[in-house]
C-alpha cells in the first residue's frame, strides 16, 4: 500500500518551481507517492516531472476534473469527443511520468448541475470511459472514477451509484475511487461502501470534513480504516486538502474554499502522513486481540 499526498497541498501551479515544491514537500513529509492534478494539459511538462520524481524516489498518479466543455456525460457528441481527446492526452502524461493511475472526476464535469443526468449522457460517458480504459490498459494504466458529492457531479454520488455506473462500462480496467470527504456527506456510513466495492475499489482519498487537519472534523476514519483492512485493500491512499492560501483563486472558487483552515503545507502534510499510517497500523493490530 502506497501512502501519498495530493500536490495541491503544496502548490497551485505546476511549472518547474511548482513541481519542485510539491514533489520535495511530499518526499520530506514522508509519503511514498504524489498525485499530480493535470490542470493545464497542454503546458504540463511530464518529462520534467518524471526526472524530478525519480530524483526524489516517489511514485506518481494523476487526476483531473473535466469542465463543461469536455463533459463526457454531455448529450452533445462533440463535447464528449473533446473530453475523450483531453483524457487521451492525460494518458500520455501519465505514461511519460511512469504512473499507473488516472483518477478523479473524469466521467463528467466537476461542477454543480441544475438537473439530473440524462440516459443519453450517462451512456455517452460509459461508452467513452470504456474506450479510454482499453487504451489506458495497453499502456499499463488504469482509470479510477471518483465518487463525489451532489455539488460536484450529478452522475453518481455514492459508492453503490458508482458501482452501477461501472456495471454499464463492462471493463475490469476501471475501478472505483472513494473519498472520505465526499463519503461523509453522501453515505450512510464509512464502512459498508468499502465492503460493497471490495475488489473494485482501486483508489482512496483521505480528507477531513472541512478539508483541514485530519482528526479535527467529523469523518469517522477509524471505521473507514477498519473497512479497508477488512477487504485487504492494497491500493493508493492519498491525503487531499485544499487552502486558498496555496491553490489558485479559480480552483478555490470551484471547490468552495471560502476560508483557510491551514497555512503551513509542510506541517499539515507531515501530520497527515503520521495520522494515516498510525490509523492503518492500529487497525492491523486488532488481529492480535
C-alpha positions as CSV (number, residue, x, y, z in Angstrom):
1,X,0.0,0.0,0.0
2,X,1.4,3.4,-1.0
3,X,0.6,6.4,1.1
4,X,0.5,9.6,-0.8
5,X,-0.3,13.3,-0.9
6,X,-2.2,15.4,-3.4
7,X,0.2,18.0,-4.9
8,X,-2.3,20.8,-4.2
9,X,-1.4,20.5,-0.6
10,X,1.8,22.3,-1.6
11,X,1.2,24.4,-4.7
12,X,-1.5,25.6,-7.1
13,X,0.9,25.9,-10.1
14,X,2.8,23.2,-11.9
15,X,5.6,24.8,-13.7
16,X,9.2,23.8,-12.7
17,X,9.1,25.6,-9.4
18,X,5.7,24.3,-8.5
19,X,6.6,20.7,-9.4
20,X,9.8,21.0,-7.3
21,X,7.8,22.4,-4.3
22,X,5.2,19.7,-4.4
23,X,7.5,16.8,-5.1
24,X,10.1,17.7,-2.5
25,X,7.4,18.6,0.0
26,X,5.7,15.2,-0.5
27,X,9.0,13.5,0.0
28,X,10.0,15.5,3.1
29,X,6.7,14.7,4.7
30,X,7.4,11.0,4.4
31,X,4.9,10.0,1.7
32,X,5.5,7.3,-0.9
33,X,3.5,8.8,-3.7
34,X,2.3,12.1,-5.1
35,X,-0.9,12.7,-7.0
36,X,-0.4,15.4,-9.6
37,X,-3.5,17.2,-11.0
38,X,-3.3,17.8,-14.7
39,X,-4.8,21.3,-14.6
40,X,-3.2,22.6,-17.8
41,X,-2.7,19.5,-20.0
42,X,-1.1,21.5,-22.9
43,X,1.5,23.2,-20.8
44,X,2.4,20.4,-18.4
45,X,5.9,19.1,-18.7
46,X,5.6,15.4,-17.9
47,X,9.2,14.6,-18.9
48,X,10.5,17.1,-16.3
49,X,8.1,15.7,-13.7
50,X,9.4,12.2,-14.3
51,X,13.0,13.3,-13.8
52,X,12.1,15.1,-10.5
53,X,10.1,12.1,-9.3
54,X,13.0,9.7,-10.0
55,X,15.4,12.1,-8.2
56,X,13.1,12.1,-5.1
57,X,12.1,8.4,-5.1
58,X,8.4,9.0,-5.4
59,X,5.7,7.0,-7.2
60,X,3.1,9.1,-9.1
61,X,-0.6,9.1,-10.1
62,X,-2.5,11.8,-11.9
63,X,-6.0,13.3,-11.6
64,X,-8.4,15.6,-13.4
65,X,-11.8,17.2,-13.1
66,X,-13.5,17.8,-16.5
67,X,-15.2,21.0,-17.4
68,X,-18.5,21.8,-19.2
69,X,-16.6,22.0,-22.5
70,X,-15.1,18.4,-22.0
71,X,-18.0,16.8,-20.2
72,X,-18.2,13.1,-21.1
73,X,-21.8,13.0,-19.8
74,X,-23.0,15.7,-22.2
75,X,-25.8,15.0,-24.6
76,X,-23.6,16.7,-27.3
77,X,-21.3,14.2,-29.1
78,X,-18.8,17.0,-29.9
79,X,-18.4,17.8,-26.2
80,X,-17.9,14.1,-25.5
81,X,-15.2,13.9,-28.2
82,X,-13.4,16.9,-26.7
83,X,-13.4,15.3,-23.3
84,X,-12.2,12.0,-24.7
85,X,-9.4,13.7,-26.6
86,X,-8.3,15.6,-23.5
87,X,-8.2,12.4,-21.4
88,X,-6.1,10.7,-24.1
89,X,-3.6,13.5,-23.7
90,X,-3.7,13.0,-20.0
91,X,-2.9,9.3,-20.5
92,X,0.2,10.4,-22.5
93,X,1.3,12.5,-19.4
94,X,0.7,9.6,-17.0
95,X,2.7,7.2,-19.2
96,X,5.6,9.7,-19.6
97,X,5.8,10.2,-15.8
98,X,5.8,6.5,-15.2
99,X,2.4,6.5,-13.4
100,X,-0.2,3.7,-13.5
101,X,-3.4,5.5,-12.5
102,X,-5.6,8.4,-13.9
103,X,-8.3,9.2,-11.4
104,X,-10.8,11.9,-10.4
105,X,-14.0,13.3,-11.9
106,X,-13.1,12.1,-15.4
107,X,-16.7,10.9,-16.3
108,X,-18.5,14.2,-16.1
109,X,-17.7,17.9,-15.5
110,X,-16.7,18.7,-11.9
111,X,-19.4,21.3,-11.2
112,X,-22.9,21.7,-9.7
113,X,-25.5,20.6,-12.2
114,X,-29.0,22.0,-12.1
115,X,-30.8,18.8,-13.3
116,X,-30.3,15.1,-13.2
117,X,-28.2,13.4,-15.9
118,X,-29.9,12.1,-19.0
119,X,-29.8,8.5,-20.0
120,X,-28.1,9.6,-23.2
121,X,-25.5,11.5,-21.3
122,X,-24.7,8.6,-19.0
123,X,-24.4,6.2,-21.9
124,X,-22.1,8.7,-23.6
125,X,-19.9,8.7,-20.5
126,X,-19.9,4.9,-20.1
127,X,-19.0,4.4,-23.7
128,X,-16.2,6.9,-23.6
129,X,-14.7,5.6,-20.4
130,X,-14.8,2.1,-21.8
131,X,-12.9,3.2,-24.9
132,X,-10.4,5.1,-22.8
133,X,-9.9,2.2,-20.4
134,X,-8.8,-0.1,-23.2
135,X,-6.3,2.5,-24.4
136,X,-5.1,3.0,-20.9
137,X,-4.7,-0.7,-20.2
138,X,-2.4,-1.0,-23.2
139,X,0.0,1.4,-21.5
140,X,-0.2,-0.2,-18.1
141,X,-2.6,2.5,-16.8
142,X,-6.0,2.0,-15.1
143,X,-8.8,4.5,-14.7
144,X,-10.4,5.1,-11.3
145,X,-13.7,7.1,-11.1
146,X,-14.0,9.3,-8.1
147,X,-17.3,9.3,-6.2
148,X,-18.0,13.0,-5.4
149,X,-20.9,14.7,-3.7
150,X,-24.0,16.2,-5.3
151,X,-22.4,19.6,-5.7
152,X,-19.6,18.3,-7.9
153,X,-21.4,15.8,-10.2
154,X,-24.9,14.5,-11.0
155,X,-23.9,11.2,-12.5
156,X,-23.4,9.3,-9.2
157,X,-22.7,10.4,-5.6
158,X,-22.4,7.2,-3.6
159,X,-20.3,4.1,-3.8
160,X,-23.3,2.0,-5.0
161,X,-24.1,4.5,-7.6
162,X,-20.5,4.4,-8.8
163,X,-20.6,0.6,-8.9
164,X,-23.8,0.7,-11.0
165,X,-22.1,3.0,-13.4
166,X,-19.1,0.6,-13.6
167,X,-21.5,-2.2,-14.4
168,X,-22.6,-0.3,-17.5
169,X,-19.0,0.0,-18.7
170,X,-18.2,-3.7,-18.5
171,X,-14.4,-3.3,-18.1
172,X,-12.2,-4.7,-15.4
173,X,-9.7,-1.9,-16.2
174,X,-11.9,0.7,-14.5
175,X,-12.1,0.9,-10.7
176,X,-14.0,2.9,-8.0
177,X,-12.3,5.8,-6.2
178,X,-13.7,6.6,-2.8
179,X,-13.0,9.9,-0.9
180,X,-13.8,10.2,2.8
181,X,-14.7,13.9,2.5
182,X,-17.4,13.1,-0.1
183,X,-18.5,9.9,1.7
184,X,-19.0,11.9,4.9
185,X,-21.6,14.0,3.0
186,X,-23.4,11.3,1.0
187,X,-23.0,7.9,2.6
188,X,-24.9,6.4,5.5
189,X,-21.6,5.2,7.0
190,X,-18.0,4.8,6.0
191,X,-17.9,1.0,6.3
192,X,-20.4,-0.5,4.0
193,X,-19.4,1.3,0.8
194,X,-15.9,-0.1,1.1
195,X,-17.3,-3.6,1.6
196,X,-19.6,-3.1,-1.4
197,X,-16.8,-2.0,-3.6
198,X,-14.4,-4.8,-2.4
199,X,-12.0,-5.7,-5.3
200,X,-13.4,-2.9,-7.5
201,X,-12.0,-0.3,-5.1
202,X,-8.9,1.0,-6.8
203,X,-8.1,4.4,-5.2
204,X,-8.7,6.2,-1.9
205,X,-8.6,9.9,-0.9
206,X,-8.3,10.8,2.7
207,X,-9.9,14.2,3.5
208,X,-11.4,15.7,6.6
209,X,-15.0,17.0,6.7
210,X,-13.7,20.6,6.5
211,X,-10.7,19.8,4.3
212,X,-8.3,20.7,7.1
213,X,-6.1,18.8,9.6
214,X,-7.1,15.1,9.9
215,X,-8.8,14.2,13.1
216,X,-10.2,17.7,13.8
217,X,-13.5,17.2,11.9
218,X,-16.4,14.7,11.8
219,X,-15.0,12.0,9.5
220,X,-15.0,8.5,11.1
221,X,-11.6,7.5,10.0
222,X,-11.3,4.6,12.4
223,X,-14.3,2.9,10.8
224,X,-13.0,3.6,7.3
225,X,-9.6,2.2,8.0
226,X,-11.2,-0.9,9.5
227,X,-13.2,-1.4,6.3
228,X,-10.1,-1.1,4.2
229,X,-8.4,-3.7,6.3
230,X,-11.5,-6.0,6.0
231,X,-11.2,-6.1,2.2
232,X,-7.4,-6.3,2.3
233,X,-7.2,-3.1,0.3
234,X,-3.7,-2.5,-1.1
235,X,-4.1,0.4,-3.5
236,X,-3.0,4.0,-3.1
237,X,-4.2,6.0,-0.1
238,X,-3.8,9.7,-0.8
239,X,-4.2,12.7,1.5
240,X,-6.2,15.6,0.0
241,X,-6.6,19.0,1.5
242,X,-7.1,22.5,0.0
243,X,-6.5,26.0,1.2
244,X,-6.8,29.3,-0.7
245,X,-3.5,30.2,0.9
246,X,-1.9,27.7,-1.6
247,X,-4.2,26.9,-4.5
248,X,-5.3,29.3,-7.3
249,X,-8.3,31.6,-6.8
250,X,-10.1,29.8,-9.7
251,X,-9.8,26.4,-8.1
252,X,-10.6,27.8,-4.7
253,X,-13.9,29.1,-6.1
254,X,-14.7,25.8,-7.9
255,X,-14.2,23.8,-4.7
256,X,-15.8,26.4,-2.4
257,X,-12.7,27.0,-0.3
258,X,-14.1,30.1,1.4
259,X,-11.9,30.0,4.5
260,X,-8.4,28.8,5.3
261,X,-8.1,26.0,7.8
262,X,-4.3,25.9,7.5
263,X,-1.4,27.9,6.1
264,X,1.7,25.6,6.7
265,X,1.7,22.9,4.0
266,X,4.7,21.1,5.5
267,X,3.2,20.8,8.9
268,X,-0.2,19.7,7.6
269,X,1.4,17.1,5.3
270,X,3.7,15.6,8.0
271,X,0.7,15.4,10.4
272,X,-1.4,13.7,7.7
273,X,1.3,11.1,6.9
274,X,1.6,10.2,10.6
275,X,-2.2,10.1,11.1
276,X,-2.9,7.8,8.1
277,X,0.0,5.4,8.9
278,X,-0.9,5.3,12.6
279,X,-4.5,4.7,11.8
280,X,-3.9,1.9,9.4
281,X,-1.3,0.3,11.7
282,X,-3.7,0.4,14.7
283,X,-6.4,-1.4,12.7
284,X,-3.9,-4.1,11.8
285,X,-3.1,-4.8,15.4
286,X,-6.7,-5.8,16.0
287,X,-5.8,-9.3,14.7
288,X,-3.7,-9.7,17.8
289,X,-6.5,-9.1,20.2
